Amino acid sequence: MVACGGSSGTASSGGDSGTGGSGGTSGTAFTVSGTLSDTTVGTSLSKSVSGTATHIMAVSPTVGGVSCKQAAVGSGGTFSLELTGLNPWLLYFYDSSKIGSNMFMGRIFSSSWDAFTPASTTGSADLGTVTIDADTGKASSSSSHSDIMSAFGMTSALSGFMGGLDDAIRRYSNPDTDGDGSADCDTSSDTNKFVLDFHVRFDMKLNGTKATIANIIDSYLDDTTTTSSYNSTGIYVAYPTSFSSATTGSVKFQDAAVTTSEGGSIAQNTATSDVTQNSFSGYYGFGPNTTSTSELPTGTIIFTAGSKTLTFSDVQAPSLAELTAPTGRIFPFIKFVKSDSSCATSCTIASVDYKWMEKTATGWTLATTDELAILVAGDGATISIRVDNNSNTTFNITIPKTSASGSITWTSSNATLSGVTASQFNALTTTQLCHLGLSYDDKIGMRYFQNIDDAAGTCS
C-alpha cells in the first residue's frame, strides 16, 4: 500500500480575511474587475449550460484547503473581487439558481492561463469587457494577454512558468460539488467545503539507480546525472466530518480508465471502493493511488461517501508524459554537511544546505525567487526524518522558499522535534538519519514527494 502522506493542517487553512462579496479596492488586496458583455448564457452542449451569470467565483487551492471569494454580478454586468496576491486564482461565473455543475456558466482564461496570479500583494487589474462563449464554457477578455500580464505584474517568463503548471486548478470549476443547490464557498470564512488533492511522488535517481541518504552527505545530487523518476499519484478527496460520518467510500472516473495500486485496472465510468484513507484534523478523506504507468484521470470524478456524492468536473491532471518528463516542475535539492569533512562514518552535522532546482528539457537549473513566491505554498518544503528508524523519535526541518539556495545551521531551534531532546538533536550523526521525507505543497493543490532511500547498512 502506498503511503498517503496525509495533509497537514485543516481544510480551512489559507483562508482569506474579509468578506467573500467585497468589491472595490481596500489597499490591502489585489482587485480584479470587468464587465460582462452579456450575463445571459445560451444553450449549448458544452460544459456551459443556459442560464444567467449571477455571480463571479474565485478559487485558490492548496493541499488540504481551498480559499474562495465570490461577488454578485451587477445589473450592467459589472464585477469586482478582492484577491490575495501571490496566489493563483481560478475565475468563473455561475448561476445561483441552478444546482450542481449546471451552476457553471464559464471560466475566464487568457492565452495559457487557467489561473490568474497577481505577482504582488496589492494592485488592480481591469479585464475590460468579458464575453462568455457557451460552446466552449470559456470567457475571454477584450484586453490583450500582454496587457493582462502587465496588470498582474507578470513577466513573460513568469507567465509561461505558471501557465505550464496551472491546468489542475480547473478541478474546482463546479460551484456546487455536493449538489445541494448552494455554492460550496463559505463567505463567512472564505473557504471551500470540499477538497481534491493530488499527492505526486518521484524517485530521485543517480545514473538510473535510486539515490540514498549517503548520496546527500556533503554533496548535492549531481545535476548532470540526477533524474526524477515518476512513481505514483494519490488522488484524495476531503470533506468535513460534519458532512458525512463515512470515513471512506468509492470513486468513479467518468471519462477515464486508470490503473491503481489498490484495485488494479479500473474501467472508465466504473466505481471502485479499493481506496486508501487519508483523513486529517476535522476532515475525512480517501482516494486511490495511480501507478507509474497509468494516466491520471481527466474529466469528471465522482466520490461517494455514505449517502453523499461529491462531483469534481473539468479535472485536468498532468499527463503521464508530463510527469515522466517533469519539465518546468520544481524540486528542492538538499545535502547534510558534516561538522568535520574528514569524518568517514557516524559524523556529526553542521548544517543542511539546500537549493531549489527547476527541471529543464536537458537537466536542471536554479529556480527563481519569483517562481517560488507564486508557486510554493506555506513557508517552503519539509524535511522529515526518523532517528534510528524509530517512528517515535522524529524531527522536521523547513526549507525556506524566500531564497533559491541557502544553509540551515544544525541546531534544535531550526527543527521541530518529537521524542527527541535538543541535546540529542544537536549530537545526531549521519548514520542515525532514516526514512527521509522530502516534500512541498504548491498553490495548485499538488503535494510533491521526492523519495530517497536509507543509506546501505543503516536504519535496520
N, C-alpha and C positions, 0 to 999 in steps of 0.2 A: 504494500500500500504506500502510495506517495505521501510524504509529509505535507500537511496543509500549509504550515507557516501562517498561523492564524493572524487575523488583523489585530493590530493593537489599537487601543483607544475605543471610542464609541462611534456609532454611525453618525452622530451629530457633530463630530469633530470637524473643525474648519468652517463652521457656520459663520456667515457674515453678521455683523451687528446692524441694527436698524430694521426698518420695515420693508417687506417684500414689495410693496406697491409704491415706494417712494420715487419721486421724479425730481427733475431739476439738478442743480449742481450744489453739493454741500461743501466742496473744497477738501473733503477727506476721502473721496471716491472717484472712480472714473465713470463718466456719464456717456451712455450710448443713446442716441436719439435718431429719429427719422419720421417719415410719413408714408403710410401705405397708400399706394395709388388706388386701391380698391379693397375694402375689407371683406367683400363677398368673394368666396372661392367657389368656382363652378364644379359641376360633377365631373369626375374623372375615374379611370380605372387604376390610377396610381395610388401611392400612399396617401396622398392628399384627397380628402373627400369634400363634397359640397358642404358649405356652411359659412359662418361669419367669423373672421378673426377678431375675437373679443379681447384677447389678452396676448401679451408677449411674455415668454418664459426664458430665463437664462439659467443654465445648469452648469456647475463646475464640480467635477468629481475628484476624489482622491480615494485611496484604499480605505475601506471601512466607513466611508462617509460621502455625502453629496451635498454641496451648498447649492442654494437656488434663490432666484429673485423672480418676481413677476409683477406686472403692472397692467392695468386696463388700457386698451387702445382707445384713444379719444374719438369723438364723433366724426372728426375730419380725418381720421386715420393716423393721427399723431401718436407717437410712443416715446417714452423716455425711461431708462433704467440706470440706477447707480450700481456699479460693479466694483468688486475688489480687484485692484490692479495686480499684475504679475501672475494672474491665473487665467487659464484658457476657459472660455465660456461657449457653450452651445446655445445659440439663439434661435427660437422658433415661435410661431404663432399658434394659438389654439382657440377652439370654440368651447366656451364653458357650458354650453347647453347640451353637448354631446357626451358620450360615455366611452371609456376605454380609448383605444388607439384612434377611434373616429374623431376624437377631440383635435388631433393633429391637423393643422392646416398647411404648414410649410416651414422649412428651416432656412435661415439666411446663410448664404455662402458667398465666398469671394475667391476666385481662382482656386488654389489648392486648399484654402482654409475651410475646414469644417468647424473649427473653433476660432473665436476672436479673443486674442490675448493682448491686453494693454501692457506695454513694456514699462509702464510707470504706475505709481500708486494713485496719482491724480491726473486729471485732464478730461478731455471730452472728444467724442467723435460723432459727427453728424453723417449718417448713412444716406442722406438725401431722400429721394423717392424710392421706395422698396416695392417691388412687384412680385406677387406670388404666382408661380406657374403651376396650375392644377395638374398638368400632365406629368410633371417631374417631382412635385412636392418640394420644390426649391423656391427660395425667394431671393431675388437679385437686387443689388443696389444700383442706382443711377450713377454713383460715384465710381471712378476708375479704381482698380486694385492698388495702383501706386498711391493714389490719394488716400485710400483707406489705410494702407500700410503706414503712411506718414502720420495720419491722425492717431493711430495706435502706437506710434513711436517705434515701429519695427523696421529694422534694416532689411535689405533684400536677403542677406544670408540668414538672419534670424527667422524671417518669414518662411523661407524654404525649409529650414530645420523643423519648425513646428508643423508646417503644412505636410511634411512627410510622416508625422507621427500621430496626428490628431484624429484619424478616422474613427478610432474606437469610441470617441465621445458620443457618437451618434446613437449608441445603445440606449441613451436616455431621451429618445425622441417621443416616447409615449408619455403624455402628461398624466395618465390615469392608469398606472401599472396594475392596480388591483381591480379595476373595472367597477368602482363604486360610484362613479359619476362625479367625483370631486378630484381636483388636481392633487397630486401627491405632495407638492411643495407646501410645507408648513410655514405660513407667513409670520407666525409668532416667533419662530426660531431660525427662519431662513434655511431650513434643512429639508432634504427629500427623505421620505419614509423608507424607500427601498433601494437596495444597493446591488450592483452586479460587478464583481471584481474579477480580474484576471491575474493569476499568480504565474509568472513566466520564469522557467528555470533553464539555466545554461550550465554546462560543464566546462570549466576552464581547462584547456589542454595546451601542452607544450609539445610541438612536433607530433601531434596526434595522440599523446599519452596524457591521461588525467593528471593535472597538477596536484601537488601535495603541499602541506604546510612547509615542508623542507625547502620547497622552491621559492618561498617568500620570506626566508630568513636572510636578512642583509641584502636582499636583491628583489627587485620587482620581477614579475613575469616578463619575459623578453618580448618586446614589441614586435620583433620580426618573426618569431616562431609561435606566438600565442594565438590560439583561436578560441572563440566562444561557441561551443557545440550545443545546439538546441537539444533540450532534454524532454520537457513536457510543459503543459499549462493546466492549472486548476481554474475552473470556471465556477465561481461561487456566488450564489445569491445570499443576501442577508436581509432579515426583516425583524421588526421589533417583537420581543416576546409577547407583547400585548396584542399583536396582530394575529398570531396563531400559537397554540401550545405545542404544535408539531415540531419536533427537533430535527426532522429530516423529511424527505419526500421524494418526488420524482421530477425528471426534467425531460422535455421533448424539444428537439431541434427541428422546427417545422420545415426548414428549407435546406437542410444539410445532413449528410451522413458523416459520422465521426467514429474514431476508434479510441476507446478509453481503457485505462489500466484496470478499472473496476469491472466493466461489463463487456470488454472486447468490442467487436464491431456493432455499432448502433445505427440502424437504418434511418433514413430521413423520415421525419414525422412519426417517430416511434418513441413512446415514453419508456424511460428506464429508471428504476429505483436503485440501481447499482451506483451509489454516490458515496462521497466522503463528507462527514460532518465538519463544519468549520465555524462554530459558534464563538462569540466573544461577548463582552460586557453588554447586557441588555438586548442582545440580538441572537437569534438562531440563524444558522447558515448551513448550506450544504451545496454540493455540486460534484461533477465528475472531473477527472484529470485526463486530458487527451495525451496520447502517446507522441513520441518524437517523429513518427511518420504520418501522423494524422493532420489534416487541415483543421483549423479552428472553425467553429460554426459561424455562419453569417445569416442574415435574415432575421426571422423571429424565433426567440427562445421562450418557452413556456415552462415555468416552475410550478409545481403543485405541492402545497404543504397542508395536509389535512384536507379541509373543505375549501381552502383558499387557493386562488390561482394568481400568479404574477406573470404578466406578459411584457417582455422586452422586445420592442420592434426595431427594425433597421439596425441590427447589430452588425458592425463592420470590424471584425477582429483582424489582426495581422495575418497575412497568408503564410503558409508553410515556407514558401520561398523567402519571404521577408524575414522569418525567424531563423531559417537555416543560414542566411547571409544577412545578419542584422545591421546592415549599413545605416548609419545615422543614429543608432542607439548608443547610449552612454553606459559605461561600466567603470566603477571605481577599482583601481589597482592599489594594493597595499603591500607593505613589507614591514616585518618586525626587525628593528635594528638592535643588534647585540650591544651590551654595555662595553664588551671587550671584543674587538674584531678578530682577535687571535683565538678566541674560545672556540672549541670544536664541538662540544656537546653539553647539554644541560646549562645553557648560557642565560644569564640574567638579561633583561631587556631594558634598553634606554628609551626607545620611542616606537611609535607606529607612524610610518610615513605613508602618504597617500598621493595619488594623482587621479583625477577624473579623466578617463580616456573615451574618446568617441571612435566607434568603428567606422572605417572608411572602406572603399571598394578594394583597396590594396593593403590595408594594415590598420594602424591606429594613429590618432592624433590627439593632442591635448584639447579637452573641451574648453569652451569659453565660460567665463563667469556669467555672461548674459544668458547663455543656454541653460546653465544650472539654475539661475534665478527663476526662469519661466517654466522649467520642466520638473525639477526635483522638489518633491513635497516635504513639508516639515523642516527639520534642521539639517537633514542630509541623509547619508547612508548609515547603516548599523553593522558593526562587527559584533557577533555573539560567539562566546567561547565557553566550553565546558572545561573546568580544571580537572586534569587527570581523568577525563571521560566520566566524571560524576555529575549527573543531572541536577544534584542538589548544591553544587558549587559552580556558579556561573558568573560571567560578567559581560557587560555590553560597553562598547565604545562608539561614540558618534563621529562619523567623518563629516566635517562641516562642508556645506555647499557654497560658502562665502568666498572660498578660494579654490582655484583649479588644482592646486597642489599645496602640500604643506607637511608639517611634522607635529605629532601629538606626543608630548612628554609622557613617559610611562610612570604615572603617579595615580594613586587611588582617586584623587579629586577629578580626574579626567575619565573616570569609569563609573558605571552603575553596577554595584556589587550585590550578589545574592549568595549567602552562605560562605562568603569569603571576606576575611577582615582586611583592613587597609594594609597592615604589615605583611600579610600573606600575599596580597596582590603585588605589592612593591617588590617582593622577593621571588616572584614566579620565574620559572625558566622556560626555555623554548620547548623542551620535551613534555611540558605539562599542558601545552595548548592542544585542545582536542575539539572535534566536532565543530569546526569553524562554520559559522553562518555569516554570509556577506550579502546584504540586500539593501534595496532602497525602493521607496514608493514614488511614482510620478504623479503629475497633476491631471492625468487622463484616467487614473484609477487602475494603473498597472503596477504590480509589485514584481521587481526583477530580483532573482536569486542567482548567485554565482557559486557553484559547487566546487569546492577544493577539498581533497581527501586529507585524512590524517597522514602524518609522516610515517614511513615504514619503521616498525619496531617500537612505536609509541601507542598510547591510548588503548591498550589491550584490556 
